[in-house]
Amino acid sequence: MTNLAGKVALVTGGSRGIGAAIARRLARDGADVALTYVTSARQAGDVVAAIEAAGRRGLAIAADSADPRAVAEAVERTVAVLGRIDVLVNNAGIFPYQALDEVSLEDFDRTMAIHVRASFVAAQAAARHMHAGGRIINIGSCLAERTGGPNMTVYAASKAALTGLSKGLAQDLGPRGITANVVHPGPVDTDMNPADSELADLQRKALPLGHYGHADDVAATVAHLAGEGGRFITGAAIAVDGGFAA
Ligand code: NDP
C-alpha cells in the first residue's frame, strides 16, 4: 500500500509543467488522478498515459479555469468517473508580465478568474464531496510575498489572494478534518519560466541556492501535504523557492 492508495486527486492545469509533475507524483504515490487542461490535449493524454503506467486510473478533462462552470463541472466529472475526490490541487496558471499602464480591466479580470475565482469555485465544489482527510492545495508563487520587480502587479495580487483563500478554507473546513494550504514555488524551469530565458539569470541571482527548481521539487511538497504527513498542516503558506523569500 502506498501513501495515497484509494484516494482520488484532481489537478488543474495538469497537462504541462508543475501540474503535470504533481499529477504524475500523486499517481506514483497511489492516487487515481484527474487533470484539467485548456489547449494541450496531446500533453494531457501523455500525462494520463504516465498515470496509467503507474497502475492508476487517469482522466483528462478540457476545462478552462477562466470559466467557473467548467471548473465546477470538472470537479463533478472527477467524482462521477473516479468515484470520489480526496485531494484538490489548484495549479492552473498564467503569467501576465505587463507594464502597469498596459494592464486592461480584461487582463485583470482574467488573471483573477484563473487564479482566484477558479480556485475558490473548485474548492467549494470539491469540499461538498470531501470527507475527513481531504486536502486542498493551492499553487501560489514566491512573488506573492516579495514581488522583486516591476510588471507583475496583477500576478502578485492574484497569488497573494491564494494565501487568504487557503487560510479561510482552513478555518471553514478544519472542523470537518479537511486541510487547505498554499505552496509558493520559486523559479521552476517550465514553459512559463524557462531556465534559459533572458530573465533567468536575474532570477538565479535572487536565490540563495543559485539555481532554478525542478517541477518535481514542488510535486514532492504537494505529495507530502496530500499524504499522511500533511494531516496536521493547515492554513500554511509553504515556500518551495530556493530561498527567494529569505
Ligand atoms: P506552464 O505554463 O508550464 O503550465 C501551465 C499549466 O496550466 C498548463 O497545464 C496549462 O494548460 C494550464 N492552464 C493555463 N491556463 C489555463 C486555464 N485557463 N484553464 C486551465 N488550465 C490552464 O506553467 P507552470 O507549470 O510553470 O506553472 C504552474 C503553476 O505554478 C501556475 O499557477 C504558476 O503561476 C505557478 N508558478 C510557477 C512558477 C515557475 O517559475 N514556473 C513559479 C511560481 C509559481 P495547457 O497545457 O492546456 O495550456
Boltz pocket constraint, residues with backbone or C-beta under 6 A from the ligand:
constraints:
  - pocket:
      binder: B
      contacts: [[A, 12], [A, 13], [A, 14], [A, 15], [A, 16], [A, 17], [A, 18], [A, 19], [A, 20], [A, 36], [A, 37], [A, 38], [A, 39], [A, 40], [A, 41], [A, 43], [A, 63], [A, 64], [A, 65], [A, 66], [A, 90], [A, 91], [A, 92], [A, 93], [A, 94], [A, 95], [A, 114], [A, 139], [A, 140], [A, 141], [A, 142], [A, 184], [A, 185], [A, 186], [A, 187], [A, 188], [A, 189], [A, 190], [A, 191], [A, 192], [A, 193]]
      max_distance: 6.0
